[in-house]
Amino acid sequence: MTTFDDRARGFENQFSRDEEMAFRVTARRNRLVGQWAAALMKLTPEETDAYAKSVVQADFEEAGDEDVVRKLLGDLTAAGVDIDEAAVRQALTQETIEARRQLLKAE
């Protein structure tokens, strides 16, 4: 039974590591996409940092990416940036790839 228990613990540990990595990728992606949006809105470096943090915080409102898309689209539109939802979602996809690359490189 110990071999089975060891395997079960191994799977649990792997699941835990995978979930932690997914959380870190999403948080990094949200920060990167916040910086992307801040650049489009021509924010100062200080405003960019604060805005990127607010995008990370927005992701905790509900499960999935809809809360982040809604925030980005609303803020960009309010700032007079001509952008649509498809462009925001494309930026999310691109920044997910970049976030994963950065995190894997750091390990």
GROMACS elastic network, one bead per residue, 0.5 to 0.9 nm:
[ bonds ]
;  ai    aj funct       b0    kb
    1     4     6  0.52365   500
    1     5     6  0.61927   500
    1     6     6  0.86010   500
    2     6     6  0.59109   500
    2     7     6  0.84454   500
    3     6     6  0.50360   500
    3     7     6  0.61707   500
    3     8     6  0.85841   500
    4     7     6  0.51017   500
    4     8     6  0.61544   500
    4     9     6  0.86403   500
    5     8     6  0.50122   500
    5     9     6  0.61514   500
    5    10     6  0.84888   500
    6     9     6  0.51303   500
    6    10     6  0.60811   500
    6    11     6  0.86794   500
    7    11     6  0.62113   500
    7    12     6  0.85848   500
    8    11     6  0.51628   500
    8    12     6  0.61948   500
    8    13     6  0.86079   500
    9    13     6  0.60672   500
    9    14     6  0.85339   500
   10    13     6  0.51127   500
   10    14     6  0.61478   500
   10    15     6  0.85683   500
   11    14     6  0.50482   500
   11    15     6  0.60587   500
   11    16     6  0.85263   500
   12    15     6  0.50816   500
   12    16     6  0.61493   500
   12    17     6  0.86636   500
   13    16     6  0.50510   500
   13    17     6  0.62111   500
   13    18     6  0.85941   500
   14    17     6  0.50839   500
   14    18     6  0.60851   500
   14    19     6  0.85754   500
   15    18     6  0.50658   500
   15    19     6  0.61415   500
   15    20     6  0.85888   500
   16    19     6  0.51826   500
   16    20     6  0.61864   500
   16    21     6  0.86166   500
   17    20     6  0.51119   500
   17    21     6  0.61223   500
   17    22     6  0.85993   500
   18    21     6  0.51135   500
   18    22     6  0.61528   500
   18    23     6  0.86644   500
   19    22     6  0.50638   500
   19    23     6  0.62374   500
   19    24     6  0.86474   500
   20    23     6  0.51331   500
   20    24     6  0.62115   500
   20    25     6  0.86299   500
   21    24     6  0.50286   500
   21    25     6  0.60500   500
   21    26     6  0.85537   500
   21   100     6  0.87296   500
   21   103     6  0.84506   500
   22    25     6  0.51153   500
   22    26     6  0.61810   500
   22    27     6  0.86250   500
   22   100     6  0.88122   500
   23    26     6  0.52003   500
   23    27     6  0.61726   500
   23    28     6  0.85763   500
   24    27     6  0.51315   500
   24    28     6  0.60404   500
   24    29     6  0.83846   500
   24    99     6  0.85190   500
   24   100     6  0.86595   500
   24   103     6  0.80393   500
   25    28     6  0.51486   500
   25    29     6  0.59128   500
   25    30     6  0.85145   500
   25    96     6  0.68031   500
   25    97     6  0.88010   500
   25    99     6  0.55413   500
   25   100     6  0.56039   500
   25   102     6  0.89059   500
   25   103     6  0.71951   500
   26    30     6  0.60819   500
   26    31     6  0.86103   500
   26    56     6  0.85781   500
   26    59     6  0.88778   500
   26    96     6  0.69851   500
   26    99     6  0.76871   500
   26   100     6  0.87286   500
   27    30     6  0.51533   500
   27    31     6  0.63176   500
   27    32     6  0.87113   500
   27    56     6  0.59710   500
   27    57     6  0.89620   500
   27    59     6  0.83321   500
   27    99     6  0.85535   500
   28    31     6  0.51060   500
   28    32     6  0.61904   500
   28    33     6  0.86173   500
   28    56     6  0.81655   500
   28    95     6  0.83784   500
   28    96     6  0.79632   500
   28    98     6  0.88393   500
   28    99     6  0.54887   500
   28   100     6  0.82503   500
   28   102     6  0.87753   500
   28   103     6  0.84485   500
   29    32     6  0.50514   500
   29    33     6  0.60505   500
   29    34     6  0.83727   500
   29    56     6  0.85617   500
   29    92     6  0.70764   500
   29    93     6  0.87263   500
   29    94     6  0.87430   500
   29    95     6  0.52126   500
   29    96     6  0.50634   500
   29    97     6  0.81616   500
   29    98     6  0.74327   500
   29    99     6  0.51827   500
   29   100     6  0.81362   500
   30    33     6  0.51422   500
   30    34     6  0.59557   500
   30    35     6  0.85793   500
   30    52     6  0.72023   500
   30    53     6  0.83577   500
   30    55     6  0.60172   500
   30    56     6  0.52416   500
   30    57     6  0.88948   500
   30    59     6  0.78489   500
   30    68     6  0.77863   500
   30    92     6  0.77223   500
   30    95     6  0.78528   500
   30    96     6  0.82967   500
   30    99     6  0.88722   500
   31    34     6  0.50096   500
   31    35     6  0.63068   500
   31    36     6  0.86905   500
   31    49     6  0.86328   500
   31    51     6  0.86095   500
   31    53     6  0.64159   500
   31    54     6  0.86012   500
   31    55     6  0.66282   500
   31    56     6  0.59153   500
   32    35     6  0.50701   500
   32    36     6  0.62279   500
   32    37     6  0.87057   500
   32    52     6  0.71714   500
   32    92     6  0.87909   500
   32    95     6  0.62182   500
   32    96     6  0.86400   500
   32    98     6  0.84090   500
   32    99     6  0.75513   500
   33    37     6  0.61236   500
   33    38     6  0.84368   500
   33    52     6  0.74652   500
   33    55     6  0.80543   500
   33    72     6  0.86329   500
   33    88     6  0.86720   500
   33    91     6  0.66406   500
   33    92     6  0.63641   500
   33    94     6  0.88618   500
   33    95     6  0.61957   500
   33    96     6  0.88279   500
   34    37     6  0.51280   500
   34    38     6  0.60403   500
   34    39     6  0.86001   500
   34    48     6  0.75607   500
   34    49     6  0.84320   500
   34    51     6  0.62655   500
   34    53     6  0.75833   500
   34    54     6  0.79930   500
   34    55     6  0.57309   500
   34    56     6  0.78684   500
   34    72     6  0.77317   500
   35    39     6  0.61862   500
   35    40     6  0.87148   500
   35    48     6  0.59713   500
   35    49     6  0.73789   500
   35    51     6  0.74723   500
   35    52     6  0.55695   500
   36    39     6  0.52581   500
   36    40     6  0.65387   500
   36    41     6  0.88647   500
   36    48     6  0.89735   500
   36    52     6  0.87496   500
   36    91     6  0.80888   500
   37    40     6  0.50526   500
   37    41     6  0.62606   500
   37    42     6  0.85643   500
   37    43     6  0.89733   500
   37    48     6  0.86420   500
   37    51     6  0.87060   500
   37    52     6  0.84916   500
   37    72     6  0.70573   500
   37    75     6  0.85432   500
   37    76     6  0.69416   500
   37    88     6  0.88292   500
   38    42     6  0.60085   500
   38    43     6  0.53706   500
   38    44     6  0.82243   500
   38    45     6  0.88866   500
   38    47     6  0.78057   500
   38    48     6  0.53715   500
   38    49     6  0.86755   500
   38    51     6  0.68757   500
   38    52     6  0.76134   500
   38    76     6  0.85149   500
   39    43     6  0.61506   500
   39    44     6  0.85129   500
   39    48     6  0.75503   500
   40    43     6  0.79037   500
   40    76     6  0.77173   500
   40    79     6  0.89977   500
   40    81     6  0.70202   500
   41    75     6  0.86648   500
   41    76     6  0.66687   500
   41    79     6  0.61594   500
   41    80     6  0.79360   500
   41    81     6  0.67991   500
   42    48     6  0.86759   500
   43    46     6  0.79268   500
   43    47     6  0.56006   500
   43    48     6  0.56824   500
   43    51     6  0.87672   500
   44    47     6  0.50637   500
   44    48     6  0.59198   500
   44    49     6  0.86390   500
   45    49     6  0.62851   500
   45    50     6  0.87359   500
   46    49     6  0.52987   500
   46    50     6  0.64190   500
   46    51     6  0.85963   500
   47    50     6  0.51189   500
   47    51     6  0.59123   500
   47    52     6  0.84793   500
   48    51     6  0.50408   500
   48    52     6  0.60108   500
   48    53     6  0.85672   500
   49    52     6  0.52310   500
   49    53     6  0.63506   500
   49    54     6  0.87380   500
   50    53     6  0.52037   500
   50    54     6  0.62897   500
   50    55     6  0.88538   500
   51    55     6  0.63374   500
   51    56     6  0.87792   500
   52    55     6  0.51678   500
   52    56     6  0.64724   500
   52    57     6  0.87841   500
   53    56     6  0.50989   500
   53    57     6  0.62720   500
   53    58     6  0.86596   500
   54    58     6  0.60763   500
   54    59     6  0.88745   500
   55    59     6  0.66986   500
   55    68     6  0.65090   500
   55    71     6  0.73279   500
   55    72     6  0.76427   500
   56    59     6  0.55801   500
   56    60     6  0.76425   500
   56    68     6  0.80867   500
   57    60     6  0.57261   500
   57    61     6  0.77803   500
   57    68     6  0.89941   500
   58    61     6  0.57330   500
   58    62     6  0.84427   500
   58    67     6  0.63249   500
   58    68     6  0.59200   500
   58    71     6  0.72034   500
   59    62     6  0.66680   500
   59    63     6  0.76122   500
   59    64     6  0.77373   500
   59    65     6  0.69190   500
   59    66     6  0.83466   500
   59    67     6  0.59076   500
   59    68     6  0.55270   500
   60    63     6  0.72843   500
   60    67     6  0.81307   500
   61    67     6  0.64854   500
   61    68     6  0.87996   500
   62    65     6  0.81081   500
   62    66     6  0.78019   500
   62    67     6  0.63902   500
   63    66     6  0.78706   500
   63    67     6  0.80104   500
   64    67     6  0.73065   500
   64    68     6  0.84140   500
   65    68     6  0.53365   500
   65    69     6  0.61893   500
   65    70     6  0.85753   500
   65    92     6  0.88564   500
   66    69     6  0.50538   500
   66    70     6  0.59582   500
   66    71     6  0.85262   500
   67    70     6  0.51200   500
   67    71     6  0.61847   500
   67    72     6  0.86496   500
   68    71     6  0.51254   500
   68    72     6  0.60942   500
   68    73     6  0.84218   500
   69    72     6  0.52212   500
   69    73     6  0.58981   500
   69    74     6  0.82935   500
   69    85     6  0.73808   500
   69    88     6  0.66248   500
   69    89     6  0.70177   500
   69    92     6  0.84526   500
   70    73     6  0.52905   500
   70    74     6  0.59228   500
   70    75     6  0.84428   500
   70    85     6  0.86325   500
   71    74     6  0.52028   500
   71    75     6  0.59885   500
   71    76     6  0.84021   500
   72    75     6  0.52241   500
   72    76     6  0.59102   500
   72    77     6  0.83294   500
   72    88     6  0.72503   500
   73    76     6  0.52483   500
   73    77     6  0.59507   500
   73    78     6  0.84048   500
   73    83     6  0.75596   500
   73    84     6  0.72253   500
   73    85     6  0.65741   500
   73    88     6  0.69205   500
   74    77     6  0.52410   500
   74    78     6  0.60097   500
   74    79     6  0.85701   500
   75    78     6  0.50494   500
   75    79     6  0.61422   500
   75    80     6  0.87596   500
   75    81     6  0.87811   500
   76    79     6  0.50888   500
   76    80     6  0.64770   500
   76    81     6  0.52821   500
   76    82     6  0.77127   500
   76    83     6  0.72951   500
   77    80     6  0.51497   500
   77    81     6  0.53474   500
   77    82     6  0.66107   500
   77    83     6  0.70225   500
   77    84     6  0.86745   500
   78    81     6  0.74629   500
   80    83     6  0.89289   500
   83    86     6  0.83390   500
   83    87     6  0.65218   500
   83    88     6  0.75861   500
   84    87     6  0.55350   500
   84    88     6  0.66685   500
   84    89     6  0.89402   500
   85    88     6  0.50934   500
   85    89     6  0.61762   500
   85    90     6  0.85460   500
   86    89     6  0.51054   500
   86    90     6  0.60649   500
   86    91     6  0.86049   500
   87    91     6  0.61924   500
   87    92     6  0.86553   500
   88    91     6  0.50893   500
   88    92     6  0.63114   500
   88    93     6  0.87822   500
   89    93     6  0.63100   500
   89    94     6  0.87132   500
   90    93     6  0.50765   500
   90    94     6  0.62252   500
   90    95     6  0.85590   500
   91    94     6  0.50781   500
   91    95     6  0.59702   500
   91    96     6  0.83990   500
   92    95     6  0.51880   500
   92    96     6  0.60233   500
   92    97     6  0.87575   500
   93    96     6  0.51401   500
   93    97     6  0.65808   500
   93    98     6  0.88646   500
   94    97     6  0.53275   500
   94    98     6  0.64196   500
   94    99     6  0.87230   500
   95    99     6  0.58672   500
   95   100     6  0.84278   500
   96    99     6  0.50788   500
   96   100     6  0.61678   500
   96   101     6  0.85217   500
   97   100     6  0.52745   500
   97   101     6  0.61718   500
   97   102     6  0.86866   500
   98   101     6  0.50121   500
   98   102     6  0.61258   500
   98   103     6  0.86244   500
   99   102     6  0.51355   500
   99   103     6  0.61870   500
   99   104     6  0.85883   500
  100   103     6  0.52013   500
  100   104     6  0.60720   500
  100   105     6  0.84438   500
  101   104     6  0.52755   500
  101   105     6  0.60587   500
  101   106     6  0.86150   500
  102   105     6  0.51330   500
  102   106     6  0.61987   500
  102   107     6  0.88906   500
  103   106     6  0.50760   500
  103   107     6  0.64867   500
  104   107     6  0.53313   500
